């Protein structure tokens, strides 16, 4: 059948609000390319009588979830519906919207042609100056299929060809014409770094540095030494300007100290050193993860998560102690030398310590559609190894822990009153292969309904295409 044109109205609503005025801030790009995201207006909704996984370790039976003004208003039993639209949740399950911390949707969109390859700026080993959002194509059909799998938020990252590949961007999974209209409000950027084989293969194959893992580490250190100097120069300038303003009472000649030359590459690295930009590192081997932790200690930055890490289980206690998340696959391994020592219990073992932060990620336009099933694989292997992994624990790998790694846990990831009403109604236990996301709300607005074609967003690229019902 032909897709309904009503779906396109969702994108129009998102673009209705004006772009907020940027605020000036020296040596910062916070005001550049600001988010214009606005939630779709929605009526209050009460999902009644479902099994609710709150995302923070709780499981509530025959419980209700009330959404109002785009936020979670209440979670509990026998809630007063008031003026809310009531959705029958009997026999169904409710979870927070799923979050994928490692996606390339939009920068490697479908159809997968060379003209669409915008994820790797393979012109230098360190390209911290590039931003993934400047390559995101909002019409990528993958966004809609991810929404149908319950994914409401994702971080789109540059690829892993470079030592430092640039900034990733956190997006709300909503239909839009521009990437700014998808940008998660106030979410920090994420710096993408990569260990091991990829950078040395890309540049060593050209006879350039880095050609070895030695060259990799030397390249990181050289970049952050530059960034330290850049940060110190700006800190001195800003301190002097502030002191001058204080002494002169903000007179006409205040703030005339000459600012350092702005450098986009070093600006990003300085942001990571300050903690304004989260750091995400593609790294497979345990020994290399340990070296990257030493690198972070040398330069004083914090690692939010190691991505892919098939050997993360060897460092599970260390990761927990350092507050570093492991964003991992359920069972991908063996496709190159650094991925040979993977085990299917990896995520379960990273989750085992008291402060363990395990995350199931996709790195795939197909895998993002079934993150719940990938998590189910982990549950099965972990329980076979003697670990207790009930649904209320496992859901955190897709919600709370993912939000923590992205620096947005205060806004989403759990069904906590006051947080964004990002919510999925599943046909059954979401960790069953038979479960389907029936309805998906983003900020309280029903953006996907499996039973209503008008609530199944279709981008301009797909309009007019023949699709199966």
C-alpha positions as CSV (number, residue, x, y, z in Angstrom):
1,X,0.0,0.0,0.0
2,X,1.0,3.7,-0.3
3,X,2.1,5.3,2.9
4,X,-0.3,7.9,4.4
5,X,0.7,11.5,3.8
6,X,-0.7,12.2,7.3
7,X,2.6,10.9,8.7
8,X,4.4,13.9,7.2
9,X,2.4,16.2,9.4
10,X,4.5,15.0,12.4
11,X,7.6,16.6,10.9
12,X,5.8,19.9,10.1
13,X,4.7,20.3,13.8
14,X,8.3,19.8,15.0
15,X,9.5,22.7,12.8
16,X,6.8,25.2,13.8
17,X,8.8,26.8,16.6
18,X,11.3,29.5,16.0
19,X,15.0,28.9,16.4
20,X,16.1,30.2,19.8
21,X,18.6,33.0,19.8
22,X,22.2,31.9,20.4
23,X,24.0,33.1,23.4
24,X,27.6,34.3,23.1
25,X,30.3,32.3,24.9
26,X,34.0,32.8,24.2
27,X,36.0,29.7,23.0
28,X,32.9,27.6,22.8
29,X,30.6,26.2,20.2
30,X,27.7,25.7,22.5
31,X,25.7,28.3,20.6
32,X,26.5,26.9,17.2
33,X,23.9,24.9,15.3
34,X,21.4,25.0,18.3
35,X,18.7,22.5,18.8
36,X,15.3,23.6,17.4
37,X,13.6,20.5,18.7
38,X,10.0,21.0,20.0
39,X,7.9,18.2,21.2
40,X,4.8,17.4,19.3
41,X,1.8,18.8,21.2
42,X,-0.1,16.0,23.0
43,X,-3.0,15.3,25.2
44,X,-2.5,13.6,28.6
45,X,-2.3,9.8,28.3
46,X,-2.7,7.1,30.9
47,X,-1.5,3.6,30.2
48,X,-3.5,1.3,32.5
49,X,-2.8,-2.0,34.0
50,X,0.5,-3.1,32.4
51,X,3.6,-4.7,33.7
52,X,5.9,-1.7,34.0
53,X,9.7,-1.8,34.0
54,X,10.7,1.6,35.2
55,X,14.2,1.4,33.9
56,X,15.9,1.8,37.4
57,X,15.5,-1.8,38.6
58,X,11.9,-1.8,39.5
59,X,9.1,-4.0,38.1
60,X,5.5,-3.1,38.8
61,X,2.6,-5.5,38.0
62,X,-0.8,-4.2,36.9
63,X,0.5,-0.6,37.1
64,X,-0.3,2.6,35.4
65,X,1.8,5.3,33.8
66,X,0.4,8.8,33.4
67,X,2.0,11.2,30.9
68,X,1.1,14.9,30.9
69,X,2.6,17.9,29.2
70,X,5.3,15.8,27.6
71,X,6.6,14.4,31.0
72,X,6.1,11.4,33.2
73,X,3.5,12.6,35.7
74,X,3.0,9.5,37.8
75,X,3.7,5.8,38.0
76,X,1.7,3.5,40.2
77,X,-1.6,1.6,40.7
78,X,-5.1,2.8,40.3
79,X,-4.0,6.3,39.1
80,X,-6.8,8.8,38.5
81,X,-7.1,9.2,34.7
82,X,-8.8,12.6,35.0
83,X,-8.9,14.1,31.4
84,X,-6.3,11.7,30.1
85,X,-6.7,9.4,27.1
86,X,-6.7,5.9,28.5
87,X,-4.8,3.1,26.8
88,X,-5.5,-0.5,27.9
89,X,-2.2,-2.1,29.0
90,X,-3.6,-5.4,30.3
91,X,-1.3,-8.2,29.3
92,X,1.2,-5.8,27.9
93,X,4.5,-4.4,29.1
94,X,5.7,-0.8,29.4
95,X,9.4,0.4,29.3
96,X,11.1,3.7,28.9
97,X,12.0,4.5,25.3
98,X,15.1,2.6,24.2
99,X,18.4,4.5,23.8
100,X,21.1,3.4,21.3
101,X,24.5,5.0,22.3
102,X,26.2,3.9,19.1
103,X,24.5,4.6,15.8
104,X,25.5,5.8,12.3
105,X,22.0,6.4,11.1
106,X,21.9,9.5,8.9
107,X,25.7,9.6,8.3
108,X,25.6,6.1,6.6
109,X,22.0,6.2,5.5
110,X,20.0,3.8,3.3
111,X,20.4,3.3,0.4
112,X,24.0,2.5,1.1
113,X,25.7,4.3,-1.8
114,X,29.0,6.1,-1.9
115,X,27.3,9.5,-2.2
116,X,25.8,8.8,1.2
117,X,29.0,7.9,3.1
118,X,29.5,10.8,5.5
119,X,30.7,9.1,8.6
120,X,34.5,9.1,8.3
121,X,36.6,12.1,7.5
122,X,39.7,10.1,6.5
123,X,41.9,13.1,5.8
124,X,44.0,13.1,9.0
125,X,44.3,10.8,12.0
126,X,42.8,13.5,14.2
127,X,39.7,15.3,12.9
128,X,38.2,16.5,16.1
129,X,36.9,19.5,14.3
130,X,34.2,17.6,12.4
131,X,30.7,17.1,13.8
132,X,28.5,14.1,12.9
133,X,25.4,16.3,12.8
134,X,26.7,18.1,9.8
135,X,26.5,14.8,7.8
136,X,23.2,13.5,9.2
137,X,20.5,13.0,6.5
138,X,17.1,13.2,8.4
139,X,15.4,11.3,5.6
140,X,17.3,8.1,6.3
141,X,14.6,5.4,6.4
142,X,16.5,3.8,9.3
143,X,15.1,6.4,11.7
144,X,11.6,5.2,11.2
145,X,12.5,1.5,11.4
146,X,14.4,2.2,14.7
147,X,11.3,3.9,16.1
148,X,9.3,0.9,15.2
149,X,11.7,-1.1,17.4
150,X,11.1,1.2,20.4
151,X,14.2,3.5,20.0
152,X,13.4,7.1,21.0
153,X,16.9,8.5,21.5
154,X,20.3,7.7,19.9
155,X,23.8,9.1,19.6
156,X,25.0,9.3,16.0
157,X,28.8,9.0,15.9
158,X,31.5,9.5,13.3
159,X,33.1,6.3,12.1
160,X,36.3,4.7,13.5
161,X,38.8,5.3,10.8
162,X,40.6,8.0,12.8
163,X,42.3,8.2,16.2
164,X,39.9,11.0,17.0
165,X,37.1,11.1,14.5
166,X,35.0,14.1,15.7
167,X,31.9,14.9,17.7
168,X,28.8,12.7,17.9
169,X,25.3,14.1,18.4
170,X,22.4,13.0,20.6
171,X,19.1,12.9,18.7
172,X,15.5,12.5,19.6
173,X,14.1,9.9,17.1
174,X,11.5,12.1,15.6
175,X,10.6,12.8,11.9
176,X,12.1,16.2,10.9
177,X,13.4,18.1,7.9
178,X,16.6,19.3,9.6
179,X,19.0,17.6,12.1
180,X,18.6,20.6,14.4
181,X,15.0,19.7,14.8
182,X,16.1,16.3,16.1
183,X,18.9,17.4,18.4
184,X,18.2,16.4,22.0
185,X,18.0,19.7,23.9
186,X,21.1,20.5,26.0
187,X,22.6,17.0,25.5
188,X,26.4,17.2,25.5
189,X,28.3,16.3,22.3
190,X,30.3,13.0,22.4
191,X,33.9,12.8,21.3
192,X,34.5,9.7,19.2
193,X,38.0,8.1,19.6
194,X,39.2,4.7,18.2
195,X,41.9,2.3,19.3
196,X,43.6,-0.6,17.7
197,X,43.4,-1.9,14.1
198,X,41.2,0.7,12.4
199,X,43.4,3.8,12.5
200,X,46.6,2.0,11.9
201,X,45.1,0.1,8.9
202,X,43.7,3.3,7.3
203,X,46.8,5.4,7.7
204,X,49.5,2.7,7.8
205,X,48.1,1.4,4.5
206,X,49.0,4.8,3.0
207,X,52.5,4.7,4.5
208,X,51.5,7.4,7.1
209,X,51.4,7.6,10.9
210,X,50.0,5.8,12.7
211,X,51.2,2.5,11.4
212,X,51.3,0.7,14.7
213,X,49.6,0.7,18.1
214,X,52.6,2.7,19.4
215,X,51.8,5.3,16.8
216,X,48.2,5.3,17.9
217,X,49.1,6.3,21.5
218,X,51.6,8.8,20.4
219,X,49.0,10.4,18.2
220,X,46.5,10.8,21.1
221,X,49.1,12.2,23.4
222,X,50.3,14.8,20.8
223,X,46.8,15.9,20.2
224,X,45.9,16.3,23.9
225,X,49.2,18.1,24.6
226,X,48.1,20.7,22.0
227,X,44.7,20.8,23.5
228,X,46.0,21.4,27.0
229,X,47.9,24.5,25.8
230,X,44.9,25.7,24.0
231,X,42.7,25.3,27.0
232,X,45.2,27.0,29.3
233,X,45.4,30.0,26.9
234,X,41.7,30.4,26.8
235,X,41.4,29.9,30.6
236,X,44.0,32.7,31.1
237,X,42.2,35.0,28.7
238,X,38.8,34.4,30.3
239,X,40.1,34.8,33.8
240,X,41.9,38.1,32.8
241,X,38.7,39.4,31.1
242,X,36.6,38.5,34.2
243,X,39.1,40.2,36.5
244,X,39.2,43.3,34.2
245,X,35.4,43.5,34.2
246,X,35.3,43.2,37.9
247,X,37.9,45.9,38.5
248,X,36.5,48.3,35.9
249,X,32.9,47.7,36.8
250,X,32.1,46.7,33.2
251,X,33.1,50.0,31.8
252,X,33.4,50.6,28.1
253,X,37.0,49.5,27.9
254,X,36.3,46.2,29.7
255,X,37.2,42.9,28.2
256,X,39.7,44.2,25.6
257,X,42.1,41.4,26.3
258,X,42.9,39.8,23.0
259,X,41.4,36.4,22.6
260,X,43.5,33.4,21.4
261,X,42.9,32.3,17.8
262,X,40.0,30.0,17.7
263,X,40.8,26.4,16.5
264,X,37.8,24.1,15.9
265,X,40.0,20.9,16.3
266,X,41.5,22.0,19.6
267,X,38.2,23.5,20.8
268,X,36.6,20.0,20.7
269,X,39.5,18.4,22.5
270,X,39.5,21.2,25.1
271,X,35.8,20.6,25.7
272,X,36.6,16.9,26.4
273,X,39.3,18.0,28.9
274,X,36.9,20.3,30.6
275,X,34.2,17.6,30.8
276,X,31.8,19.5,28.6
277,X,32.0,16.8,25.9
278,X,31.6,13.1,26.8
279,X,34.3,10.7,25.6
280,X,33.4,7.5,23.8
281,X,36.2,5.1,22.7
282,X,35.9,2.3,20.1
283,X,38.2,-0.2,21.7
284,X,38.2,-4.0,21.6
285,X,41.1,-5.4,23.7
286,X,41.4,-5.2,27.5
287,X,45.1,-4.2,27.4
288,X,44.2,-1.2,25.1
289,X,41.3,-0.2,27.3
290,X,43.7,-0.1,30.3
291,X,46.1,2.1,28.3
292,X,43.3,4.5,27.3
293,X,42.4,4.8,31.0
294,X,46.1,5.7,31.7
295,X,45.8,8.2,28.8
296,X,42.7,9.8,30.4
297,X,44.6,10.0,33.8
298,X,47.6,11.7,32.1
299,X,45.4,14.4,30.6
300,X,42.6,14.6,33.2
301,X,39.6,13.7,31.1
302,X,36.9,11.1,31.9
303,X,35.9,8.2,29.7
304,X,32.1,7.8,29.5
305,X,32.1,4.5,27.7
306,X,34.2,2.0,25.8
307,X,32.3,0.8,22.7
308,X,32.4,-2.7,21.2
309,X,34.9,-3.9,23.8
310,X,34.7,-7.7,23.3
311,X,37.3,-8.1,26.1
312,X,35.5,-5.8,28.5
313,X,34.7,-8.7,30.8
314,X,38.5,-8.9,31.7
315,X,38.3,-5.4,33.1
316,X,34.7,-5.5,34.6
317,X,35.8,-4.5,38.1
318,X,38.1,-1.8,36.9
319,X,35.4,-0.3,34.6
320,X,32.9,-0.3,37.5
321,X,35.4,1.3,39.9
322,X,36.2,4.0,37.4
323,X,32.5,4.7,36.5
324,X,33.1,3.7,32.8
325,X,30.3,2.1,30.9
326,X,30.8,-0.8,28.5
327,X,28.6,-0.3,25.3
328,X,28.8,-3.7,23.8
329,X,27.3,-6.3,21.4
330,X,25.6,-9.4,22.6
331,X,27.6,-11.8,20.4
332,X,29.6,-10.2,17.7
333,X,33.1,-11.4,17.7
334,X,35.9,-13.0,15.5
335,X,35.6,-10.7,12.5
336,X,39.1,-9.4,12.9
337,X,42.1,-10.2,15.1
338,X,41.3,-7.8,17.9
339,X,37.8,-9.3,18.2
340,X,38.9,-12.9,18.6
341,X,38.7,-13.2,22.4
342,X,35.0,-12.3,22.7
343,X,32.6,-14.3,24.8
344,X,28.8,-14.2,24.9
345,X,28.7,-13.6,28.6
346,X,30.6,-10.3,28.1
347,X,27.8,-7.8,28.9
348,X,26.5,-9.9,31.8
349,X,29.9,-9.9,33.4
350,X,30.4,-6.1,32.9
351,X,27.0,-5.7,34.5
352,X,27.9,-8.0,37.5
353,X,29.8,-5.5,39.8
354,X,27.7,-3.3,42.1
355,X,28.4,-0.2,40.0
356,X,28.7,-2.0,36.7
357,X,27.4,0.0,33.7
358,X,26.6,-2.4,30.9
359,X,24.9,-1.2,27.7
360,X,23.6,-3.0,24.6
361,X,24.4,-1.0,21.5
362,X,23.8,-1.6,17.8
363,X,26.4,0.0,15.5
364,X,24.0,-1.3,12.8
365,X,20.9,-0.1,11.0
366,X,19.4,-3.5,11.5
367,X,20.5,-4.2,15.0
368,X,19.0,-0.9,16.2
369,X,15.6,-2.4,15.3
370,X,15.9,-5.3,17.8
371,X,17.9,-4.0,20.7
372,X,15.5,-5.8,23.0
373,X,16.2,-9.1,21.4
374,X,20.0,-8.5,21.6
375,X,19.6,-7.9,25.3
376,X,17.6,-11.2,25.6
377,X,20.6,-13.1,24.2
378,X,22.7,-11.6,27.0
379,X,20.1,-12.6,29.6
380,X,20.1,-16.2,28.4
381,X,23.9,-16.5,28.4
382,X,24.3,-14.8,31.7
383,X,21.7,-16.9,33.4
384,X,23.3,-20.1,32.0
385,X,26.5,-18.9,33.7
386,X,24.7,-18.6,37.0
387,X,23.9,-14.8,37.1
388,X,20.4,-13.5,37.9
389,X,19.3,-11.2,35.1
390,X,15.5,-10.6,35.4
391,X,13.8,-8.2,33.0
392,X,13.9,-5.3,35.5
393,X,17.7,-5.5,35.6
394,X,18.3,-6.1,31.9
395,X,16.1,-3.2,30.7
396,X,18.7,-0.8,32.3
397,X,21.2,-1.8,29.5
398,X,18.9,-0.1,27.0
399,X,17.6,2.8,29.1
400,X,19.1,4.0,32.3
401,X,22.8,3.0,31.7
402,X,22.6,4.3,28.1
403,X,21.3,7.7,29.3
404,X,24.1,7.8,31.9
405,X,26.8,7.3,29.3
406,X,25.3,10.1,27.1
407,X,25.0,12.6,30.0
408,X,21.2,12.8,29.7
409,X,20.1,10.6,32.7
410,X,18.5,13.6,34.3
411,X,16.1,13.9,31.4
412,X,15.3,10.4,30.2
413,X,16.1,6.7,30.6
414,X,13.7,5.9,33.5
415,X,10.0,6.4,34.1
416,X,10.6,8.9,36.8
417,X,8.1,11.7,37.4
418,X,9.4,14.8,35.8
419,X,11.5,13.1,33.1
420,X,10.6,13.1,29.4
421,X,7.7,10.9,28.6
422,X,9.6,8.6,26.2
423,X,7.7,5.3,26.6
424,X,7.1,2.0,24.7
425,X,4.1,-0.2,25.0
426,X,5.1,-3.8,24.1
427,X,2.7,-6.6,23.1
428,X,4.4,-8.8,25.8
429,X,7.6,-9.3,27.7
430,X,10.0,-7.2,25.6
431,X,12.7,-9.8,26.0
432,X,10.7,-12.4,24.1
433,X,11.4,-12.9,20.4
434,X,7.7,-12.6,19.8
435,X,7.3,-9.2,21.5
436,X,6.6,-6.1,19.3
437,X,6.6,-2.4,20.1
438,X,2.9,-1.6,19.6
439,X,3.0,2.1,20.5
440,X,5.9,4.5,21.0
441,X,5.6,7.9,22.7
442,X,8.3,10.6,22.5
443,X,7.8,13.4,24.9
444,X,4.2,12.2,25.5
445,X,3.3,12.3,21.8
446,X,2.3,9.1,20.1
447,X,4.7,9.0,17.2
448,X,4.4,5.3,16.3
449,X,1.3,3.0,16.4
450,X,1.7,-0.4,14.8
451,X,-2.1,-0.5,14.2
452,X,-2.4,2.9,12.7
453,X,-0.6,3.7,9.4
454,X,-1.1,7.5,10.1
455,X,1.2,7.0,13.1
456,X,4.0,5.3,11.3
457,X,6.2,8.2,10.1
458,X,7.5,8.1,6.5
459,X,10.2,10.4,5.3
460,X,10.1,12.3,2.0
461,X,12.5,9.8,0.5
462,X,10.1,6.9,1.0
463,X,6.9,8.8,0.0
464,X,5.7,7.3,-3.3
465,X,7.7,4.1,-2.8
466,X,5.8,0.8,-2.7
467,X,6.0,-0.6,0.8
468,X,4.6,-3.7,2.3
469,X,1.7,-3.3,4.8
